[in-house]
Amino acid sequence: MSKQHTYVLGLNTYDHDVSACLLRDGAIACAIDKERLTREKHATGFYQEVIDYCLDAEGITLADVDLVVRNCYIMPVPDMEERLTYQDMPGFLPPPERAQAERHPYFRATASDKVVSISHHLAHAYSAFAASPFEEGVVMIVDGVGSYRADAMEKLPGDDKGNPLARESESYYRFSGTRLECLKKVWLEPSRGMLNEEFYSMPGLGALYSRASTYVFGDWNKCGELMGLAPYGRREQFKPLLELNDGELRVPAWNAEFKQPYVMGSGDWEKHPAMRHWQDLAWRVQDDTENVLLARTRWLRETTGAKNLCIAGGVALNCVANGRIAREGGFENVWIQPAAGDDGIAIGCAYYGWLEVLKQRRSFVMEHVYTGRQYGEDEIADALRKPLVRIQIKAMRSDDVCRDTATLLADRKVIGWFQGASEFGPRALGNRSLLADPRSAEIKDILNSRVKHRQAFRPFAPIVLAERMKDVFEGEEDSPFMLIAKPVRPEWRDRIPGVVHVDGTARVQTVREATNPTLYRLLKEFDRLTGVPVLINTSFNVKGEPIVETPQDAVICFLTTGIDHLVLHDMLVSKNAMHRIVAPMVKVFTDVGTVVAQSTQQPA
């Protein structure tokens, strides 16, 4: 039997946000983050789970894969895997995964022409332009840290000389069709960090943001929270921490002026005496970041004359900066990779393989991120029929789930919404979402106290019918991936206070019938009932956990939080009177989530 399809597998490996992306004939067939499967946020380690998930979803085996392309930002994957054979590095290869890795044909596959490794910003660049709707344009990649200069694979500009141990910080490219040309690189020079992995001690744009995140939250990866905190700060309380002169970026030394770091275990973060100091610092770092990114964007426009800009890298998740770039950067069109962080590296690796190694043409545009596998009605039924679940719920099939859900939402109920394939990347975009009515300011406190358990200052994002976006929000630019912050029109701020941040903006997701017909119909029903074409959309999870992936994950989150109703496809699930009795009893003896999970794993 002749082979019907060409498959390319892209992998982000070992460090945070391990992920896989499978292309079928140049189109994304499946993509998944490891964290969704292991339930460990920003999961590191070996990549067998994500490979198996993609292969199972497509109904193929390893033998059907024509090419594998991998990246690890720490060092080239062959070097990393060689190191892992003789060094105990549990953060990158936990003991339970070591034997698994050693048995896998892709581990240390240095002699195979079927397995290729590429450098970090090159992978980010391919994730941006290759999946974009543009035939030509430019690419901006900005993140915390990328590959060593010695390992960067693209041809560098002729005047680019430097330390081979410098690390990628910013990269700028021009593309046409499948051709990619590097225009400029900004490098992180080695620093005197206490540990080699302290990239946030290095003088770079994304590195500084992560340094401030570490200072305020004790975690370099809380950049989204820092962005949300920034509008609470006072202007100009600190001197600039980023300075751009004639295109050269200078990052002044971090000094003893910053002597109030958050220390784990030092009490309630929200009541900390350093809060005003942290807010002012957040404003400073956010403002500096926006100004430098805008200057870089304008330089890129003036230098190339390009009309189209593609953006990726972790800094591209800064939706406030993205909004300014879209409005003020001078480009006619801006497209941001929805999985802009390192999970999206898997997409870039796959497209490098398809375009550069296999020499194929571009034919795919990433119009949505619903790249997970479909779960069948039998899997939903199985998750609901387990003894500890069944005793706590009432489930009924709806003949119009959008109408019934809109009615519940208009009655101020919090809905767990599980539909179709899961989203790839850090945002829940309407298939694994918690939905709520934005017309009440109190809904923020309800969501935080009953479900999300996160800091009160963090805003909730709106979804809006695409054709009504300009009625409610300012600006022409589309935002299908919730990656652009927009001002809420003054006349709407009192109508939808649940999604308006302290600065009058909201991180918008526009919804079209073509890409998510069920979510679109739900918004239309809610608009019909209330006159408001907007809903709160936040990720279906609790603080510290990944977004739910399976029906079982959704049921566990529903039963262990204050979510009012759960919608699984067209099944409407409510808690019954026994839930109030059973859930506290289970909690007394053990973790309720563990018990529910064990219950759902029993044979039917």
N, C-alpha and C positions, 0 to 999 in steps of 0.2 A: 504493500500500500504506500503510495507516495505521500510525502509530508506536505500538509496543507498550508502551514503557517511558519513564519520566521519569528522566533522568540528571542528577545534580549532581556536579560535580568540585570537591574541596577541595584547596588547595595551600599548603604552607609553602615560602616562596621565599627564595632568595639567601643568607641566612646559614646557619649550621650546621643539619644534619639536614633538608635539602630533602626533601620527601615529597609524595605524592599519595594521595587517597582518593576512590574513585568510588562513589557511591550509585546503586543501581537501585531506584526506587520506595521510597526511604527506608531501604533496607537496604544494608549495606556489601557491594559486589560485589567490590571489589579495593582493596588499599592496599599501598604499597611505599615504602621509604626509598631515596633515590638512592644511598646508600653501598653498598647490596647489588648495584647494577648497575655502578657505576664502580669498586668495590673500594677506595674512598678513605673512610676513617673520618670520620664526621660531615660528609659531602660538602656543599659549598656550591654556589652558582652557579645556572645556569638550570635549568629544570624540564622540558625536553622529554623526557628519558629516562623520567621517572616517569609523565608523561602517556601516552607511547606504550605503556609497559608495561601500564598499566591498560586502555587502549583495546583493545590487542591481546588481552589476557586475556578481555575481554568480547566481542570480535568486532565492535566498532563504530568509528566515525570521529569526528573533531571535530564534524562536522555533527550528530551524534546527541546531543551534550551540550546540555542545556537551560540550564544555569547553571554559572558558574565563580565560586568564592569564594576569595580569596587573603589571605594575611597575610605581612608581613615585620616583625619586631619593631623593626627599626632605625627605620623610618619607613613611612608608608603606601605600598603597592606602587606606585601611580601616581607618587608623588614619588621613590621609589627608582629607578624605571625612567627617569624624566626625568633624574635625576642621572647614571645610567649612560650616557646617550646622549652626554654631553659630558665625562665624567670617567673616567679610567682607574682602575678599581677591581678589579684582578685577583682579590682575595680573594672578591669577590661575583659577578664575571662574568669568568672567565678568557678570555684572547684566543681560544682555539679555539671558545668558545661565543658570542662576540659576534655573529658573522655568523648563527649559528643563531638567536639571540634576535631579531635584527632581521627575520628572515624569518617569525617565528612570529606568527599572528594574535592571540594573547593578550598579546604584548609591547606595552606602551603602549596597551592597549585601553581608553582612558579614556572614549571616546564611546559604548561599547557598554553597553546595559542587560543584556547577557548576562554581563558580567564585573564582579564586585563585590569590594571590599576591605573588611576589617574589622580591628579593633584586637586586640591580642595576648591580653590576659586574657579578653576576650569570647570569643575562639576557644577558649581553654583551657576556659572554663566550659561551652560547648556540647559540647565533647568529653567532658565529665564527665557532665552530667545527661542529655543527650539519648540517650546510649547505655546509661544505667544501667537497672536493673530497677525503679526507684522512680517512682511517679506524682508524688510531691511530696517536698520535703526542702530541704536547703541544700547549698551548694557552697563549698569552700575552694580557692583558687588561690594557691600560693606558688611563686615561682621567682626566678631571679637578677635579671632585668630584663625589663620589658614595654614597652608603648607610652608615648610622652609623654602627659602629662595633656591637652595640647591635642588629641591625636588619639584619646583614649578615646571610644568611640561610645555606651556605655550611659549612661543617665540616672544621674547621681551623686546621692548623698544631699544634701539641702539644705544641710547644714552643711559640705560638702566644699569648702573654698576653698584655693587654693594656686597655686604656681608652674606656669605652663603648660609649663615645661621639666623638671618633675619626672617621674620614670618610675615605672611600675607595679612594685610589689614584692609586695604581698598584695592579694587581692580576695575579698570574701565576698558571697554571693548567696543569695536564696531562690527556689525554683522550684515551680511547680504546673502540671502538664501541659506546655504549650509556653511558658508565661510565665516570664520571668526578671527578677528585681528585684535591683539592687545595694544591699547593706546597708552596706558599708564598704569603703574603699580605704586602703591604706597606701602612701605614695609615697616614692620615693628622691629626695631633693633633689640637685641638681647638685653634683658634687664637684670638687676641684682635681686631678683625675687628670692624669698626664703625657700621656695620650692620651684622646680622647673615648670610645673603646670600653672604657675601664677601668671597667666597671660595678662590678667587685668592689672598687673603692675607695669605693663609695657605702655609706651606712649603712643596710643592709637585711638581712633574715634570710637569704635565699638568697645575696645578694651576699657576706655574711661567710663563708659556707661555701665559696664559690668563691675568696675571698681566701685562706683557709687552705689550700685545695687548691693554689693557685698557689705559696704559700709552701713547702709541703712537697714537692710533686711537680713544680713548674715548669709547671703546666698547670691553668687554672681549671676544666677539664672532667673532673677526676679525683675528683669528689666521692664516687663509689662506693668508691674506694680509701681515701679519708679515713675513711669510715664503717667500713670493715673494719679500719683501723689503730687506731681509737679504743679498743677494749677492752684494748689493750696499754698504754695510758697510765695514769698515776697520777692519782688523784682530787685535785682542788683545788690543782694546782700553779700555776695561773694564776687571777687574778681573773676574774669573769664578763665575757664579751665581748658579751653581749646582756643588757639589763636591761629589764624590763617593769614599768611603774608606772602603775596606773589605765588600762591599755589602751594606753599610749603606749610605743613601743619606742625604746630608746636604745642606740646602738652606740658604745661608747667608742672614742676615736681609737686607731688602730693605730700603735704607737710604737717607739722604739729597743729596747724589751725584746725585740722580735722581730727579731733581728739575725743569724739563722742560716738564711737561705733556701737552698733547694736551688738550686744554680747548674748549669746544663747543662754537662756535661763535667768536673764536679768529682770524678769517681770513681764507684765502685760505690755506688749509692743504698743498698743494704741493709747496707753496712758503714760508712756515713757517721757521723762522730763526733757529729752532731746528732740521731741517731735517737731517743734518749730524750726530748729536747726536743720533737721532732716528735710522738712518741706522746702526750706529756702535752698538747700543744696540741690534737691530734685529739680526745682525751677531752673537753677543755673545750668545744670547739666543738660536738661531738655532744650533750653534755649540755645546753648552752644551747639548742640547736635543739629538742631534745625538750621541754624545759620551756616554751619559748615556744609551740610548736605545741599542746601540751596545754592551755595557758592559753587560746589562741585557740579551740580546739575546745570547751572548756567554756563560754566566753563565748557562742559561737554556739548551743550547746544551750540555755543558760539564757535567752538573748535571744529565741529563736524558738520554743522548745518542740518543734522538729522531731525526728523519730525517725530520719531517714535523712540520712546525710552522703555526699556525693560529693567526691572529691579529684582534682586534677590540678595541672600545673605541675612543673617539674623537681625541686623538693624532695619531691614525692610519690614519687620513686624511692628515698627513704630508708626502707628496709624496717624498720629498727629503730624509728624514730619512728612509722611506720605501726602497728607492733605495739602500741605503747603507746597510740596514739590509739584503736585498735579495742578495747583492753581497759579503758582508763581514761577515755576521752573522754566517756562518758555517752550515746552514741548506740546505738540498738538495732541499726542496720545501717550498715556502712561499705562503700562501693564505690569502688575506686581505678581510674582509667583506666589500662589496661595500658601504653599509650604515653603516659605522663604528661608526658614531655618535649616538646621542640618538634616532633618528628616527629608527635606526636598532634595538633598544630595543624591538620593537613590534615583530620582527622576532624571537629574543631570547626568549621572553615570549611564543610565539606560540610553539616553539620547546621544551621548557621545559615542556609544557603541553602534547605534543605528546609523548615525550620520557620518562619523569620522572613520570608524573601523569598517563597517559594512558598506559605506559609501552609498547610502540610500537617500531618497529625497524626503523633504519635509511635507507632511500631508495632514498633520493633526494639530488641532487647537484645543487647549485645555479650557473648556467653557464651564466646567464644574469640577468638583473634587470628590464626587461620590464614587470612590474607587474600591471600596471594600466588597466583600462577597455578599450575596443575597442570602438571607435566612428564610427558610421555608415555614409554612404554616405549622408543619409538624413540630418544628423546633420551638416555635412559640407555644404551642399546646403543651409540649413536654415541660417547658419552664414553668408553666402555670399549674400543672397537675400534681406536682410533688407535694407530699403530705403537709410539710410545714408552711408551704405557700398556700395551698388550697384552703386550709383552715382559716386563713386571714383575709381572703379576698372574695369579691364578687366580680365575675367577668361576664360580659355580654358582647355579642357581636353587633356592630352598628351597621345599619344600611346606608348611613351617610355620616361617616366619621368626622368629616370637616365641619358639617353643620352642628353635630352634637358637641364636638370639642370647642367650637367657637362659643356656643351657649355657656359652657362651663367657664371658659376664659372670661366672658363678659360678666360672670358671677364671681369674678376675682379668685378663681381656683388656680393653683399651680399645677401644670401638666407636664409629666414626663412623656416626651414625644419620640417614638422609635419607628422609623420608616426606612425601607429600602436598604441600600448599601451605605456603610459608614463613610464619613468624610476623612480625607487624608489631610494631615497637617494639624495645627494647634487650635483651630476654630471649629466649633459646632455650627454648621451652616444649614440646619433644619432637618437633618435626619437622625441626629442623636442630641436632641436639644431639650432644655427646660423652657417652657413657654409661660408667659404671664401677661396680664393686662397692664399696659403702661400708664393708664389714666390716673393712678394713685401714687403719690410720692412714698407712701408707706410700704409699697410692694418691695422696695429695696430691703427694708428691714425684715420683712417677712421672708424673702428669699434667703437672706443671710442667716437669720436665726433658725429657720426650720430646715434649710437644705444645704446651702453653700458653705456656711461657717467661715467666711472670709472677712477681711478687714472692711469696715463700714465705708471707707472713703472710695472704694473701687466702684466704678460705674457699671451698669448693665447696658448691653447693646440692643439697638432696635433692628428688627427686620421690617421692610416696607415694600409694598407693591412698587415695582420699578417705574411704572407709568405715573405714580403719585409722588415719587421721590422729591421732585422739585417743588411740589406744593408744601412739603413739610420741612425740607432741609435746603440750605443754601448750596450753590455750586452746581455745575453742569456734569462733573465727572461721575461716571458710574462706579459702583463699589460692590460687585457681586461676591467678593470674598471677605467682607468685613475688615478691610485693610486701610480704609480712609476715614478719618474723622471729619465731620462736617458741622458747621454751626446749625443749630435748630432755629428755624424761623421764629421771631419773637411771638407771633400770634399763636404758635403751637406749643410754646414752652410750658404753659399752664395746662394744656390739654394732655400732654404726655410727660409729666414730670418724672415718671419712673425710669426714663432713659436719658434725661438731660444731666450732663455732668456739671460740676460747679462752675466751669468756664463757659457754659451754654452750648457745648458741643455734644455730639454723640458719634460712636463708632458704628457706621451704618452698614447694613447688608441689604442690597437690592435683590428682589426676588422676581424671577420671570417664570411664566408658565412652561416655557420650552425646556428649562433646566431642572425645575422642581415643581411639577404640576400639582402634587398633593399639598405642599406648603402654600403654593399660590392660591389654591382654592380655599384653604383655611383662612388666609388673610382676607380674601374676598368676602367670606362669610362673616368674619369679625367686623369688617368695614360695613357690611350690610346691617349688622345689629347695632353698631355703636357710632358709625360715621368716622371711625378712626382706622386708617389703613396700615396700622403699625402694631407690632407685638414686641414684647421683651423676648429676646432669644439669648440664653446663656447655656453653657455647656452642661450636658447631662452627666454630672459627677458631683462629688463633694471635694472640698479643699484637700489637696495633697494626693488625689487619685486621678488616674487618666479618665478620659471620656469613656462611657460605656461602649462596648463593642457588640456583645451578644445579647439575646433576649434574657438569658440568665443574669448577666450584669445589670440589665435594666430593672429586673424584678428585685434584685438585692438592694439596689439604690432606692427603689420605690419603698420597699418595706422597712428600710432602716433610716429613713428621713421623713420630713414633713410634707413630701409631695402629696397632693390631694388625689390625683388620678394618673393612671398610666395608660397610654395608648400604644398598643403594639399592632402595627398595620391597622386593621379595622376592628381590633378587639379593644374594648373600653374596660379597664380594670379599676375597681375601687376597693378601698379597705372596708371590711365589715366590723361589727362590734367585737368579734373575737381578736382582732388585731390589737386593740387596746389592752387585752388581757395577756395574749401570747407574747407579744414583743417585749414588754417589761420583764416577764418571767425568764425568757431566754437571755436577756441582757444581764440578769443577776448572775447567771452561772458562767456565761462565756460571751464572746463577741458574737453578736447576732448575725453579722454578715457572714462569719465563718460557718455558723450553723445553717443559715439559709443556703449558702453555697454547697455545703455537704449534702443538704437535702435535695438540691436540684441535680446533684451528680449521681443520685441513686438510680438504679434501673427502674423503668416505669412498671 
